[in-house]
């Protein structure tokens, strides 16, 4: 039963990776990475139950935290062009990139 | 016995929804519509799978950890999708509106 669920999750992760590679705009790629991260959380949870060692769930929880922060950081990088505070020249670099 | 079949149904439904969402992000023409498909897999698929696992775990520490993951995903995945759409819109990625398609203004399809 868990094997069927983990296979379904693996297929979804493959599809998300395909979208990440093919995605025309950067935001498609960030969306695919976000989806991939959420699926990793679920895969860790299913494997924790598959192997019977339920202390793996802490890893799934931490991964959910890190995934969200990673997506927000990637968005900040893409929209602002850099990570430090917005000074005049940096904001120009981030604009008008996708289309 | 009932709990096993119930968790089996939840797990398979979650897996199926994940695959549906995965196919959705390839089929939709525009970034914003793809965000809907990614949203499906982030929310309901995750909740169903976590519910299925929670039923298996019964009233234990594992079920509490699953509930924590559930609560956290419940709050962060919509926020992440919102931040994504907000950033895309502000940086000039135009959604493919139906009005544009009718007047043939859409440059990318």
N, CA and C atoms of all chains as a GROMACS GRO file, in nm:
protein
  624
    1UNK      N    1   0.085  -0.121   0.000
    1UNK     CA    2   0.000   0.000   0.000
    1UNK      C    3   0.088   0.125   0.000
    2UNK      N    4   0.189   0.123   0.091
    2UNK     CA    5   0.278   0.240   0.092
    2UNK      C    6   0.359   0.245  -0.035
    3UNK      N    7   0.389   0.129  -0.091
    3UNK     CA    8   0.471   0.127  -0.213
    3UNK      C    9   0.394   0.196  -0.326
    4UNK      N   10   0.261   0.167  -0.333
    4UNK     CA   11   0.182   0.231  -0.439
    4UNK      C   12   0.184   0.382  -0.421
    5UNK      N   13   0.167   0.429  -0.296
    5UNK     CA   14   0.166   0.574  -0.274
    5UNK      C   15   0.302   0.633  -0.307
    6UNK      N   16   0.409   0.565  -0.269
    6UNK     CA   17   0.542   0.625  -0.297
    6UNK      C   18   0.568   0.626  -0.446
    7UNK      N   19   0.519   0.522  -0.519
    7UNK     CA   20   0.538   0.524  -0.665
    7UNK      C   21   0.465   0.644  -0.726
    8UNK      N   22   0.341   0.667  -0.678
    8UNK     CA   23   0.265   0.780  -0.733
    8UNK      C   24   0.340   0.910  -0.705
    9UNK      N   25   0.396   0.923  -0.585
    9UNK     CA   26   0.468   1.046  -0.552
    9UNK      C   27   0.591   1.059  -0.641
   10UNK      N   28   0.661   0.946  -0.667
   10UNK     CA   29   0.781   0.952  -0.752
   10UNK      C   30   0.743   0.997  -0.893
   11UNK      N   31   0.628   0.948  -0.942
   11UNK     CA   32   0.586   0.990  -1.078
   11UNK      C   33   0.561   1.140  -1.077
   12UNK      N   34   0.494   1.190  -0.971
   12UNK     CA   35   0.467   1.334  -0.966
   12UNK      C   36   0.597   1.413  -0.960
   13UNK      N   37   0.695   1.361  -0.885
   13UNK     CA   38   0.823   1.434  -0.877
   13UNK      C   39   0.888   1.435  -1.015
   14UNK      N   40   0.878   1.323  -1.089
   14UNK     CA   41   0.936   1.321  -1.224
   14UNK      C   42   0.870   1.426  -1.312
   15UNK      N   43   0.736   1.434  -1.303
   15UNK     CA   44   0.666   1.534  -1.385
   15UNK      C   45   0.708   1.674  -1.345
   16UNK      N   46   0.724   1.696  -1.214
   16UNK     CA   47   0.764   1.831  -1.170
   16UNK      C   48   0.904   1.862  -1.223
   17UNK      N   49   0.993   1.763  -1.220
   17UNK     CA   50   1.129   1.786  -1.273
   17UNK      C   51   1.122   1.818  -1.422
   18UNK      N   52   1.037   1.745  -1.494
   18UNK     CA   53   1.026   1.772  -1.638
   18UNK      C   54   0.981   1.915  -1.659
   19UNK      N   55   0.883   1.960  -1.578
   19UNK     CA   56   0.838   2.099  -1.592
   19UNK      C   57   0.950   2.194  -1.554
   20UNK      N   58   1.029   2.159  -1.454
   20UNK     CA   59   1.137   2.250  -1.413
   20UNK      C   60   1.237   2.265  -1.528
   21UNK      N   61   1.264   2.156  -1.601
   21UNK     CA   62   1.361   2.166  -1.711
   21UNK      C   63   1.300   2.240  -1.828
   22UNK      N   64   1.170   2.215  -1.856
   22UNK     CA   65   1.112   2.270  -1.978
   22UNK      C   66   1.054   2.408  -1.955
   23UNK      N   67   1.033   2.446  -1.829
   23UNK     CA   68   0.957   2.567  -1.800
   23UNK      C   69   1.011   2.688  -1.872
   24UNK      N   70   0.929   2.762  -1.950
   24UNK     CA   71   0.984   2.878  -2.022
   24UNK      C   72   1.034   2.986  -1.927
   25UNK      N   73   0.951   3.023  -1.828
   25UNK     CA   74   0.994   3.136  -1.744
   25UNK      C   75   1.056   3.083  -1.615
   26UNK      N   76   1.128   3.171  -1.546
   26UNK     CA   77   1.193   3.130  -1.420
   26UNK      C   78   1.089   3.091  -1.317
   27UNK      N   79   0.970   3.157  -1.327
   27UNK     CA   80   0.871   3.131  -1.224
   27UNK      C   81   0.813   2.991  -1.240
   28UNK      N   82   0.810   2.939  -1.366
   28UNK     CA   83   0.769   2.798  -1.380
   28UNK      C   84   0.866   2.709  -1.306
   29UNK      N   85   0.993   2.744  -1.317
   29UNK     CA   86   1.094   2.657  -1.253
   29UNK      C   87   1.081   2.664  -1.103
   30UNK      N   88   1.058   2.784  -1.049
   30UNK     CA   89   1.046   2.794  -0.903
   30UNK      C   90   0.922   2.720  -0.856
   31UNK      N   91   0.813   2.728  -0.936
   31UNK     CA   92   0.692   2.655  -0.899
   31UNK      C   93   0.718   2.506  -0.898
   32UNK      N   94   0.794   2.457  -1.000
   32UNK     CA   95   0.822   2.313  -1.007
   32UNK      C   96   0.909   2.270  -0.890
   33UNK      N   97   1.004   2.355  -0.852
   33UNK     CA   98   1.092   2.319  -0.739
   33UNK      C   99   1.010   2.316  -0.610
   34UNK      N  100   0.918   2.411  -0.598
   34UNK     CA  101   0.832   2.413  -0.479
   34UNK      C  102   0.749   2.285  -0.473
   35UNK      N  103   0.693   2.245  -0.585
   35UNK     CA  104   0.612   2.124  -0.588
   35UNK      C  105   0.698   2.003  -0.559
   36UNK      N  106   0.821   2.003  -0.612
   36UNK     CA  107   0.913   1.890  -0.588
   36UNK      C  108   0.943   1.879  -0.439
   37UNK      N  109   0.965   1.995  -0.374
   37UNK     CA  110   0.996   1.993  -0.231
   37UNK      C  111   0.880   1.940  -0.150
   38UNK      N  112   0.757   1.983  -0.185
   38UNK     CA  113   0.642   1.932  -0.109
   38UNK      C  114   0.630   1.782  -0.126
   39UNK      N  115   0.658   1.735  -0.248
   39UNK     CA  116   0.649   1.590  -0.269
   39UNK      C  117   0.758   1.517  -0.194
   40UNK      N  118   0.875   1.580  -0.178
   40UNK     CA  119   0.980   1.513  -0.100
   40UNK      C  120   0.935   1.496   0.044
   41UNK      N  121   0.866   1.596   0.095
   41UNK     CA  122   0.815   1.584   0.233
   41UNK      C  123   0.726   1.462   0.243
   42UNK      N  124   0.635   1.448   0.145
   42UNK     CA  125   0.541   1.334   0.150
   42UNK      C  126   0.615   1.203   0.131
   43UNK      N  127   0.716   1.204   0.044
   43UNK     CA  128   0.789   1.079   0.021
   43UNK      C  129   0.861   1.034   0.147
   44UNK      N  130   0.922   1.131   0.219
   44UNK     CA  131   0.989   1.095   0.344
   44UNK      C  132   0.888   1.040   0.444
   45UNK      N  133   0.768   1.101   0.448
   45UNK     CA  134   0.668   1.053   0.543
   45UNK      C  135   0.626   0.910   0.507
   46UNK      N  136   0.606   0.882   0.378
   46UNK     CA  137   0.562   0.747   0.337
   46UNK      C  138   0.673   0.647   0.364
   47UNK      N  139   0.798   0.686   0.335
   47UNK     CA  140   0.908   0.592   0.359
   47UNK      C  141   0.925   0.568   0.508
   48UNK      N  142   0.898   0.672   0.590
   48UNK     CA  143   0.906   0.651   0.735
   48UNK      C  144   0.810   0.541   0.776
   49UNK      N  145   0.689   0.541   0.717
   49UNK     CA  146   0.592   0.437   0.756
   49UNK      C  147   0.625   0.306   0.688
   50UNK      N  148   0.686   0.314   0.566
   50UNK     CA  149   0.720   0.190   0.496
   50UNK      C  150   0.824   0.113   0.575
   51UNK      N  151   0.925   0.187   0.629
   51UNK     CA  152   1.034   0.119   0.699
   51UNK      C  153   1.000   0.101   0.846
   52UNK      N  154   0.886   0.157   0.890
   52UNK     CA  155   0.847   0.136   1.029
   52UNK      C  156   0.917   0.226   1.126
   53UNK      N  157   1.016   0.306   1.080
   53UNK     CA  158   1.089   0.392   1.175
   53UNK      C  159   1.026   0.530   1.168
   54UNK      N  160   0.933   0.557   1.259
   54UNK     CA  161   0.856   0.681   1.246
   54UNK      C  162   0.934   0.801   1.297
   55UNK      N  163   1.059   0.784   1.341
   55UNK     CA  164   1.133   0.905   1.381
   55UNK      C  165   1.183   0.980   1.259
   56UNK      N  166   1.159   0.924   1.139
   56UNK     CA  167   1.198   0.997   1.017
   56UNK      C  168   1.107   1.116   0.994
   57UNK      N  169   0.992   1.119   1.064
   57UNK     CA  170   0.896   1.226   1.035
   57UNK      C  171   0.953   1.362   1.071
   58UNK      N  172   1.049   1.364   1.166
   58UNK     CA  173   1.109   1.495   1.199
   58UNK      C  174   1.178   1.553   1.076
   59UNK      N  175   1.243   1.464   1.000
   59UNK     CA  176   1.313   1.511   0.879
   59UNK      C  177   1.211   1.569   0.782
   60UNK      N  178   1.096   1.502   0.771
   60UNK     CA  179   0.993   1.553   0.678
   60UNK      C  180   0.947   1.691   0.724
   61UNK      N  181   0.933   1.708   0.854
   61UNK     CA  182   0.887   1.837   0.905
   61UNK      C  183   0.989   1.945   0.875
   62UNK      N  184   1.118   1.915   0.902
   62UNK     CA  185   1.223   2.016   0.877
   62UNK      C  186   1.230   2.048   0.728
   63UNK      N  187   1.211   1.944   0.645
   63UNK     CA  188   1.220   1.967   0.501
   63UNK      C  189   1.107   2.059   0.455
   64UNK      N  190   0.988   2.042   0.516
   64UNK     CA  191   0.876   2.131   0.479
   64UNK      C  192   0.913   2.275   0.514
   65UNK      N  193   0.977   2.296   0.630
   65UNK     CA  194   1.017   2.432   0.669
   65UNK      C  195   1.117   2.489   0.570
   66UNK      N  196   1.221   2.411   0.542
   66UNK     CA  197   1.330   2.461   0.457
   66UNK      C  198   1.279   2.487   0.316
   67UNK      N  199   1.188   2.400   0.269
   67UNK     CA  200   1.139   2.416   0.131
   67UNK      C  201   1.069   2.550   0.115
   68UNK      N  202   0.986   2.586   0.216
   68UNK     CA  203   0.914   2.711   0.204
   68UNK      C  204   1.010   2.830   0.203
   69UNK      N  205   1.109   2.824   0.294
   69UNK     CA  206   1.205   2.935   0.301
   69UNK      C  207   1.285   2.944   0.171
   70UNK      N  208   1.320   2.826   0.116
   70UNK     CA  209   1.396   2.825  -0.010
   70UNK      C  210   1.319   2.891  -0.123
   71UNK      N  211   1.188   2.863  -0.130
   71UNK     CA  212   1.108   2.921  -0.239
   71UNK      C  213   1.101   3.071  -0.223
   72UNK      N  214   1.078   3.116  -0.099
   72UNK     CA  215   1.066   3.262  -0.079
   72UNK      C  216   1.200   3.330  -0.110
   73UNK      N  217   1.311   3.265  -0.071
   73UNK     CA  218   1.444   3.323  -0.099
   73UNK      C  219   1.467   3.328  -0.251
   74UNK      N  220   1.427   3.221  -0.322
   74UNK     CA  221   1.447   3.222  -0.468
   74UNK      C  222   1.365   3.334  -0.530
   75UNK      N  223   1.242   3.355  -0.479
   75UNK     CA  224   1.159   3.462  -0.535
   75UNK      C  225   1.223   3.597  -0.510
   76UNK      N  226   1.277   3.615  -0.389
   76UNK     CA  227   1.340   3.745  -0.358
   76UNK      C  228   1.459   3.765  -0.451
   77UNK      N  229   1.535   3.658  -0.474
   77UNK     CA  230   1.652   3.673  -0.562
   77UNK      C  231   1.608   3.709  -0.703
   78UNK      N  232   1.502   3.647  -0.751
   78UNK     CA  233   1.464   3.669  -0.891
   78UNK      C  234   1.405   3.808  -0.908
   79UNK      N  235   1.321   3.850  -0.812
   79UNK     CA  236   1.256   3.980  -0.832
   79UNK      C  237   1.351   4.093  -0.800
   80UNK      N  238   1.449   4.069  -0.712
   80UNK     CA  239   1.531   4.183  -0.671
   80UNK      C  240   1.672   4.174  -0.729
   81UNK      N  241   1.707   4.065  -0.789
   81UNK     CA  242   1.837   4.057  -0.854
   81UNK      C  243   1.948   4.024  -0.756
   82UNK      N  244   1.928   4.047  -0.626
   82UNK     CA  245   2.036   4.010  -0.533
   82UNK      C  246   1.974   3.990  -0.396
   83UNK      N  247   2.061   3.960  -0.298
   83UNK     CA  248   2.006   3.929  -0.166
   83UNK      C  249   2.018   4.047  -0.071
   84UNK      N  250   2.116   4.139  -0.095
   84UNK     CA  251   2.129   4.246   0.006
   84UNK      C  252   2.026   4.353  -0.024
   85UNK      N  253   2.025   4.459   0.055
   85UNK     CA  254   1.911   4.553   0.049
   85UNK      C  255   1.909   4.619  -0.087
   86UNK      N  256   1.791   4.674  -0.124
   86UNK     CA  257   1.774   4.730  -0.260
   86UNK      C  258   1.846   4.864  -0.267
   87UNK      N  259   1.959   4.868  -0.340
   87UNK     CA  260   2.012   5.002  -0.372
   87UNK      C  261   1.983   5.029  -0.520
   88UNK      N  262   2.022   5.141  -0.574
   88UNK     CA  263   1.968   5.190  -0.703
   88UNK      C  264   2.001   5.092  -0.816
   89UNK      N  265   2.125   5.050  -0.831
   89UNK     CA  266   2.158   4.977  -0.954
   89UNK      C  267   2.103   4.835  -0.947
   90UNK      N  268   2.088   4.779  -0.824
   90UNK     CA  269   2.053   4.636  -0.816
   90UNK      C  270   1.912   4.614  -0.868
   91UNK      N  271   1.817   4.704  -0.835
   91UNK     CA  272   1.677   4.674  -0.871
   91UNK      C  273   1.663   4.672  -1.023
   92UNK      N  274   1.747   4.748  -1.096
   92UNK     CA  275   1.735   4.746  -1.242
   92UNK      C  276   1.766   4.606  -1.294
   93UNK      N  277   1.857   4.537  -1.231
   93UNK     CA  278   1.899   4.407  -1.284
   93UNK      C  279   1.783   4.308  -1.277
   94UNK      N  280   1.693   4.322  -1.178
   94UNK     CA  281   1.591   4.218  -1.159
   94UNK      C  282   1.471   4.235  -1.250
   95UNK      N  283   1.455   4.349  -1.313
   95UNK     CA  284   1.328   4.377  -1.382
   95UNK      C  285   1.327   4.316  -1.523
   96UNK      N  286   1.203   4.292  -1.575
   96UNK     CA  287   1.186   4.259  -1.718
   96UNK      C  288   1.261   4.134  -1.758
   97UNK      N  289   1.278   4.040  -1.670
   97UNK     CA  290   1.361   3.924  -1.708
   97UNK      C  291   1.278   3.817  -1.778
   98UNK      N  292   1.152   3.784  -1.732
   98UNK     CA  293   1.090   3.661  -1.783
   98UNK      C  294   1.058   3.666  -1.931
   99UNK      N  295   0.985   3.765  -1.980
   99UNK     CA  296   0.936   3.754  -2.121
   99UNK      C  297   1.039   3.805  -2.219
  100UNK      N  298  -0.992  -0.302   1.070
  100UNK     CA  299  -1.004  -0.343   0.931
  100UNK      C  300  -1.054  -0.224   0.848
  101UNK      N  301  -1.155  -0.155   0.906
  101UNK     CA  302  -1.211  -0.042   0.832
  101UNK      C  303  -1.104   0.066   0.817
  102UNK      N  304  -1.025   0.084   0.926
  102UNK     CA  305  -0.924   0.191   0.921
  102UNK      C  306  -0.824   0.161   0.811
  103UNK      N  307  -0.789   0.031   0.795
  103UNK     CA  308  -0.690  -0.002   0.691
  103UNK      C  309  -0.744   0.034   0.554
  104UNK      N  310  -0.872  -0.007   0.528
  104UNK     CA  311  -0.926   0.023   0.394
  104UNK      C  312  -0.939   0.173   0.376
  105UNK      N  313  -0.977   0.244   0.484
  105UNK     CA  314  -0.993   0.390   0.473
  105UNK      C  315  -0.859   0.455   0.441
  106UNK      N  316  -0.754   0.413   0.513
  106UNK     CA  317  -0.624   0.476   0.486
  106UNK      C  318  -0.574   0.435   0.349
  107UNK      N  319  -0.610   0.312   0.306
  107UNK     CA  320  -0.570   0.270   0.171
  107UNK      C  321  -0.634   0.363   0.067
  108UNK      N  322  -0.765   0.391   0.087
  108UNK     CA  323  -0.835   0.478  -0.009
  108UNK      C  324  -0.772   0.617  -0.006
  109UNK      N  325  -0.744   0.671   0.115
  109UNK     CA  326  -0.686   0.806   0.123
  109UNK      C  327  -0.552   0.810   0.052
  110UNK      N  328  -0.468   0.708   0.077
  110UNK     CA  329  -0.334   0.709   0.016
  110UNK      C  330  -0.344   0.705  -0.135
  111UNK      N  331  -0.429   0.615  -0.187
  111UNK     CA  332  -0.436   0.603  -0.333
  111UNK      C  333  -0.497   0.729  -0.393
  112UNK      N  334  -0.599   0.785  -0.327
  112UNK     CA  335  -0.659   0.909  -0.380
  112UNK      C  336  -0.555   1.020  -0.381
  113UNK      N  337  -0.474   1.028  -0.273
  113UNK     CA  338  -0.370   1.131  -0.270
  113UNK      C  339  -0.271   1.111  -0.382
  114UNK      N  340  -0.227   0.984  -0.402
  114UNK     CA  341  -0.131   0.958  -0.509
  114UNK      C  342  -0.190   0.993  -0.645
  115UNK      N  343  -0.318   0.955  -0.666
  115UNK     CA  344  -0.380   0.984  -0.795
  115UNK      C  345  -0.388   1.135  -0.816
  116UNK      N  346  -0.425   1.208  -0.710
  116UNK     CA  347  -0.434   1.354  -0.725
  116UNK      C  348  -0.298   1.414  -0.757
  117UNK      N  349  -0.192   1.355  -0.697
  117UNK     CA  350  -0.059   1.406  -0.726
  117UNK      C  351  -0.027   1.392  -0.873
  118UNK      N  352  -0.063   1.274  -0.929
  118UNK     CA  353  -0.032   1.251  -1.070
  118UNK      C  354  -0.116   1.344  -1.157
  119UNK      N  355  -0.243   1.363  -1.116
  119UNK     CA  356  -0.329   1.455  -1.194
  119UNK      C  357  -0.267   1.594  -1.195
  120UNK      N  358  -0.222   1.640  -1.077
  120UNK     CA  359  -0.158   1.772  -1.072
  120UNK      C  360  -0.032   1.775  -1.155
  121UNK      N  361   0.045   1.664  -1.151
  121UNK     CA  362   0.168   1.660  -1.229
  121UNK      C  363   0.139   1.671  -1.377
  122UNK      N  364   0.036   1.602  -1.424
  122UNK     CA  365   0.000   1.611  -1.566
  122UNK      C  366  -0.051   1.751  -1.596
  123UNK      N  367  -0.124   1.807  -1.498
  123UNK     CA  368  -0.182   1.941  -1.518
  123UNK      C  369  -0.075   2.045  -1.547
  124UNK      N  370   0.040   2.037  -1.476
  124UNK     CA  371   0.138   2.145  -1.499
  124UNK      C  372   0.200   2.132  -1.638
  125UNK      N  373   0.180   2.018  -1.706
  125UNK     CA  374   0.232   2.011  -1.844
  125UNK      C  375   0.127   2.051  -1.945
  126UNK      N  376  -0.001   2.036  -1.907
  126UNK     CA  377  -0.104   2.057  -2.008
  126UNK      C  378  -0.144   2.203  -2.019
  127UNK      N  379  -0.134   2.281  -1.909
  127UNK     CA  380  -0.190   2.416  -1.912
  127UNK      C  381  -0.099   2.509  -1.992
  128UNK      N  382  -0.157   2.604  -2.068
  128UNK     CA  383  -0.077   2.686  -2.159
  128UNK      C  384   0.003   2.794  -2.089
  129UNK      N  385  -0.048   2.841  -1.972
  129UNK     CA  386   0.004   2.967  -1.920
  129UNK      C  387   0.058   2.943  -1.780
  130UNK      N  388   0.151   3.029  -1.734
  130UNK     CA  389   0.213   3.006  -1.602
  130UNK      C  390   0.108   3.008  -1.492
  131UNK      N  391   0.012   3.106  -1.502
  131UNK     CA  392  -0.082   3.122  -1.392
  131UNK      C  393  -0.178   3.003  -1.387
  132UNK      N  394  -0.213   2.948  -1.502
  132UNK     CA  395  -0.301   2.830  -1.495
  132UNK      C  396  -0.221   2.710  -1.444
  133UNK      N  397  -0.092   2.706  -1.475
  133UNK     CA  398  -0.012   2.595  -1.421
  133UNK      C  399  -0.003   2.604  -1.270
  134UNK      N  400  -0.011   2.728  -1.220
  134UNK     CA  401  -0.004   2.744  -1.074
  134UNK      C  402  -0.123   2.676  -1.007
  135UNK      N  403  -0.240   2.679  -1.079
  135UNK     CA  404  -0.356   2.607  -1.023
  135UNK      C  405  -0.323   2.459  -1.009
  136UNK      N  406  -0.265   2.401  -1.115
  136UNK     CA  407  -0.238   2.257  -1.111
  136UNK      C  408  -0.138   2.225  -1.001
  137UNK      N  409  -0.034   2.312  -0.989
  137UNK     CA  410   0.064   2.285  -0.883
  137UNK      C  411  -0.002   2.300  -0.746
  138UNK      N  412  -0.101   2.392  -0.739
  138UNK     CA  413  -0.170   2.412  -0.612
  138UNK      C  414  -0.247   2.288  -0.571
  139UNK      N  415  -0.305   2.217  -0.669
  139UNK     CA  416  -0.381   2.096  -0.636
  139UNK      C  417  -0.291   1.997  -0.567
  140UNK      N  418  -0.174   1.976  -0.628
  140UNK     CA  419  -0.089   1.871  -0.570
  140UNK      C  420  -0.037   1.915  -0.434
  141UNK      N  421  -0.012   2.046  -0.418
  141UNK     CA  422   0.044   2.089  -0.289
  141UNK      C  423  -0.055   2.070  -0.177
  142UNK      N  424  -0.184   2.095  -0.203
  142UNK     CA  425  -0.277   2.098  -0.091
  142UNK      C  426  -0.346   1.963  -0.073
  143UNK      N  427  -0.443   1.929  -0.160
  143UNK     CA  428  -0.529   1.815  -0.129
  143UNK      C  429  -0.451   1.684  -0.132
  144UNK      N  430  -0.359   1.671  -0.229
  144UNK     CA  431  -0.283   1.545  -0.236
  144UNK      C  432  -0.204   1.527  -0.108
  145UNK      N  433  -0.139   1.633  -0.060
  145UNK     CA  434  -0.060   1.621   0.063
  145UNK      C  435  -0.151   1.587   0.180
  146UNK      N  436  -0.266   1.654   0.186
  146UNK     CA  437  -0.353   1.631   0.301
  146UNK      C  438  -0.404   1.487   0.301
  147UNK      N  439  -0.442   1.436   0.182
  147UNK     CA  440  -0.496   1.299   0.178
  147UNK      C  441  -0.389   1.199   0.219
  148UNK      N  442  -0.267   1.218   0.167
  148UNK     CA  443  -0.162   1.121   0.200
  148UNK      C  444  -0.130   1.128   0.349
  149UNK      N  445  -0.122   1.250   0.403
  149UNK     CA  446  -0.093   1.260   0.547
  149UNK      C  447  -0.207   1.201   0.629
  150UNK      N  448  -0.331   1.219   0.581
  150UNK     CA  449  -0.445   1.161   0.653
  150UNK      C  450  -0.436   1.009   0.648
  151UNK      N  451  -0.402   0.956   0.528
  151UNK     CA  452  -0.390   0.810   0.517
  151UNK      C  453  -0.286   0.756   0.612
  152UNK      N  454  -0.170   0.826   0.620
  152UNK     CA  455  -0.064   0.779   0.711
  152UNK      C  456  -0.110   0.794   0.855
  153UNK      N  457  -0.182   0.906   0.884
  153UNK     CA  458  -0.225   0.928   1.022
  153UNK      C  459  -0.319   0.818   1.068
  154UNK      N  460  -0.405   0.770   0.974
  154UNK     CA  461  -0.497   0.662   1.012
  154UNK      C  462  -0.418   0.536   1.046
  155UNK      N  463  -0.310   0.515   0.970
  155UNK     CA  464  -0.228   0.397   0.999
  155UNK      C  465  -0.162   0.410   1.135
  156UNK      N  466  -0.122   0.534   1.170
  156UNK     CA  467  -0.041   0.549   1.291
  156UNK      C  468  -0.127   0.542   1.416
  157UNK      N  469  -0.258   0.568   1.403
  157UNK     CA  470  -0.342   0.566   1.524
  157UNK      C  471  -0.304   0.681   1.615
  158UNK      N  472  -0.341   0.673   1.746
  158UNK     CA  473  -0.314   0.784   1.837
  158UNK      C  474  -0.173   0.769   1.894
  159UNK      N  475  -0.071   0.819   1.819
  159UNK     CA  476   0.065   0.800   1.870
  159UNK      C  477   0.144   0.927   1.839
  160UNK      N  478   0.273   0.924   1.878
  160UNK     CA  479   0.358   1.040   1.854
  160UNK      C  480   0.369   1.065   1.704
  161UNK      N  481   0.374   0.954   1.626
  161UNK     CA  482   0.387   0.970   1.481
  161UNK      C  483   0.267   1.046   1.426
  162UNK      N  484   0.148   1.015   1.477
  162UNK     CA  485   0.029   1.085   1.427
  162UNK      C  486   0.038   1.232   1.463
  163UNK      N  487   0.094   1.263   1.581
  163UNK     CA  488   0.107   1.405   1.620
  163UNK      C  489   0.204   1.476   1.526
  164UNK      N  490   0.316   1.407   1.491
  164UNK     CA  491   0.411   1.469   1.398
  164UNK      C  492   0.346   1.490   1.262
  165UNK      N  493   0.265   1.391   1.221
  165UNK     CA  494   0.196   1.407   1.092
  165UNK      C  495   0.102   1.526   1.098
  166UNK      N  496   0.035   1.544   1.213
  166UNK     CA  497  -0.056   1.659   1.225
  166UNK      C  498   0.024   1.789   1.216
  167UNK      N  499   0.145   1.788   1.275
  167UNK     CA  500   0.228   1.910   1.267
  167UNK      C  501   0.265   1.940   1.123
  168UNK      N  502   0.306   1.834   1.050
  168UNK     CA  503   0.340   1.856   0.909
  168UNK      C  504   0.217   1.908   0.836
  169UNK      N  505   0.101   1.848   0.867
  169UNK     CA  506  -0.023   1.890   0.801
  169UNK      C  507  -0.048   2.038   0.826
  170UNK      N  508  -0.040   2.081   0.953
  170UNK     CA  509  -0.069   2.221   0.986
  170UNK      C  510   0.030   2.311   0.912
  171UNK      N  511   0.156   2.271   0.912
  171UNK     CA  512   0.256   2.358   0.852
  171UNK      C  513   0.234   2.368   0.702
  172UNK      N  514   0.213   2.253   0.634
  172UNK     CA  515   0.188   2.260   0.490
  172UNK      C  516   0.061   2.337   0.462
  173UNK      N  517  -0.038   2.325   0.552
  173UNK     CA  518  -0.166   2.393   0.533
  173UNK      C  519  -0.147   2.544   0.526
  174UNK      N  520  -0.047   2.596   0.602
  174UNK     CA  521  -0.028   2.741   0.601
  174UNK      C  522   0.073   2.784   0.497
  175UNK      N  523   0.175   2.702   0.469
  175UNK     CA  524   0.283   2.756   0.386
  175UNK      C  525   0.257   2.737   0.238
  176UNK      N  526   0.189   2.628   0.194
  176UNK     CA  527   0.181   2.612   0.048
  176UNK      C  528   0.095   2.720  -0.016
  177UNK      N  529  -0.021   2.762   0.043
  177UNK     CA  530  -0.088   2.875  -0.021
  177UNK      C  531  -0.004   3.002  -0.019
  178UNK      N  532   0.070   3.022   0.091
  178UNK     CA  533   0.152   3.143   0.097
  178UNK      C  534   0.259   3.142  -0.011
  179UNK      N  535   0.319   3.024  -0.030
  179UNK     CA  536   0.424   3.016  -0.133
  179UNK      C  537   0.363   3.041  -0.271
  180UNK      N  538   0.245   2.982  -0.297
  180UNK     CA  539   0.184   3.004  -0.428
  180UNK      C  540   0.151   3.151  -0.448
  181UNK      N  541   0.102   3.215  -0.339
  181UNK     CA  542   0.068   3.358  -0.351
  181UNK      C  543   0.193   3.440  -0.379
  182UNK      N  544   0.301   3.410  -0.305
  182UNK     CA  545   0.424   3.487  -0.325
  182UNK      C  546   0.473   3.468  -0.469
  183UNK      N  547   0.458   3.344  -0.519
  183UNK     CA  548   0.504   3.314  -0.655
  183UNK      C  549   0.425   3.397  -0.756
  184UNK      N  550   0.292   3.393  -0.744
  184UNK     CA  551   0.209   3.465  -0.842
  184UNK      C  552   0.232   3.615  -0.829
  185UNK      N  553   0.248   3.661  -0.705
  185UNK     CA  554   0.269   3.804  -0.683
  185UNK      C  555   0.399   3.849  -0.749
  186UNK      N  556   0.506   3.772  -0.727
  186UNK     CA  557   0.635   3.809  -0.786
  186UNK      C  558   0.627   3.805  -0.938
  187UNK      N  559   0.558   3.701  -0.991
  187UNK     CA  560   0.552   3.691  -1.137
  187UNK      C  561   0.475   3.809  -1.194
  188UNK      N  562   0.362   3.845  -1.129
  188UNK     CA  563   0.282   3.955  -1.184
  188UNK      C  564   0.360   4.085  -1.179
  189UNK      N  565   0.430   4.108  -1.065
  189UNK     CA  566   0.499   4.237  -1.051
  189UNK      C  567   0.616   4.249  -1.147
  190UNK      N  568   0.674   4.136  -1.183
  190UNK     CA  569   0.791   4.150  -1.270
  190UNK      C  570   0.751   4.144  -1.416
  191UNK      N  571   0.619   4.161  -1.446
  191UNK     CA  572   0.582   4.184  -1.585
  191UNK      C  573   0.537   4.063  -1.661
  192UNK      N  574   0.511   3.949  -1.593
  192UNK     CA  575   0.465   3.830  -1.667
  192UNK      C  576   0.314   3.843  -1.682
  193UNK      N  577   0.267   3.872  -1.803
  193UNK     CA  578   0.124   3.900  -1.826
  193UNK      C  579   0.048   3.769  -1.830
  194UNK      N  580  -0.067   3.756  -1.755
  194UNK     CA  581  -0.149   3.635  -1.769
  194UNK      C  582  -0.218   3.636  -1.906
  195UNK      N  583  -0.230   3.519  -1.969
  195UNK     CA  584  -0.293   3.510  -2.102
  195UNK      C  585  -0.443   3.522  -2.089
  196UNK      N  586  -0.499   3.643  -2.100
  196UNK     CA  587  -0.641   3.661  -2.072
  196UNK      C  588  -0.722   3.614  -2.192
  197UNK      N  589  -0.847   3.576  -2.165
  197UNK     CA  590  -0.932   3.531  -2.274
  197UNK      C  591  -0.956   3.646  -2.371
  198UNK      N  592  -0.968   3.769  -2.311
  198UNK     CA  593  -0.996   3.885  -2.396
  198UNK      C  594  -0.883   3.899  -2.499
  199UNK      N  595  -0.758   3.881  -2.450
  199UNK     CA  596  -0.648   3.897  -2.547
  199UNK      C  597  -0.660   3.791  -2.657
  200UNK      N  598  -0.695   3.666  -2.616
  200UNK     CA  599  -0.699   3.559  -2.718
  200UNK      C  600  -0.802   3.595  -2.824
  201UNK      N  601  -0.917   3.649  -2.777
  201UNK     CA  602  -1.022   3.676  -2.877
  201UNK      C  603  -0.971   3.780  -2.976
  202UNK      N  604  -0.899   3.884  -2.923
  202UNK     CA  605  -0.856   3.989  -3.017
  202UNK      C  606  -0.718   3.955  -3.075
  203UNK      N  607  -0.670   3.831  -3.049
  203UNK     CA  608  -0.545   3.790  -3.112
  203UNK      C  609  -0.426   3.869  -3.064
  204UNK      N  610  -0.434   3.930  -2.942
  204UNK     CA  611  -0.322   4.014  -2.895
  204UNK      C  612  -0.214   3.929  -2.831
  205UNK      N  613  -0.247   3.800  -2.801
  205UNK     CA  614  -0.151   3.723  -2.721
  205UNK      C  615  -0.028   3.694  -2.804
  206UNK      N  616   0.086   3.743  -2.757
  206UNK     CA  617   0.205   3.728  -2.842
  206UNK      C  618   0.262   3.589  -2.828
  207UNK      N  619   0.232   3.514  -2.716
  207UNK     CA  620   0.311   3.391  -2.701
  207UNK      C  621   0.234   3.267  -2.738
  208UNK      N  622   0.112   3.277  -2.794
  208UNK     CA  623   0.060   3.146  -2.846
  208UNK      C  624  -0.017   3.168  -2.975
   0.00000   0.00000   0.00000
